[in-house]
Amino acid sequence: MFGGYVGVASGFRPNSYSLTLNARGVNKGVKEYFDIMGKIYAGLPEIGIATRDSMTNCATFECMQSTISAVNTVVPMYIIMAGTQPN
């Protein structure tokens, strides 16, 4: 990932779920830069750290799905989850 990155980009809980983060494209203009800095200053969590905390606290797919979908992220992200049960 990046030097100094702390968090989880992918992980799994045995017999429960797996999760992977994937970045979405974002314009790298001045306005976007200040929007991101404003969100960080406002205290929004970095998605890797929010994912690590959620994976520590959630033992089931349903818990992880509800917890991670409620996180307001600093930058746009795709969150890919898979469970162990069909459908």
C-alpha positions, -999 to +999 in steps of 0.1 A: +000+000+000+017+031+012+046+038+035+033+045+070-001+030+063-018+016+094-049-003+090-064-033+072-069-034+034-082-070+034-089-096+060-111-125+070-128-140+100-126-178+099-160-194+092-177-160+090-167-134+063-139-119+043-135-082+034-114-063+009-111-025+004-106-010-030-101+026-039-124+045-062-111+071-086-112+106-073-101+139-090-069+152-075-077+188-079-073+215-053-109+215-043-109+177-036-076+180-016-092+206+007-124+185+009-104+155+021-083+176+045-116+191+059-130+156+065-098+145+083-099+177+104-135+170+113-125+136+127-138+112+101-120+079+105-095+066+079-112+035+063-083+011+071-084+018+108-122+017+108-121-017+091-095-030+116-116-019+145-148-034+130-131-067+123-119-068+159-154-063+172-176-082+147-177-119+147-206-123+122-212-112+086-243-093+096-225-074+123-197-065+099-220-055+071-241-031+093-210-017+111-188-010+080-217+003+059-223+030+086-188+044+084-185+078+068-152+076+050-127+104+041-124+092+004-147+071-018-141+034-014-155+001-026-160-024+002-162-060-010-175-086+014-181-123+012-198-147+036-198-184+041-235-191+034-251-191+000-271-161-011 
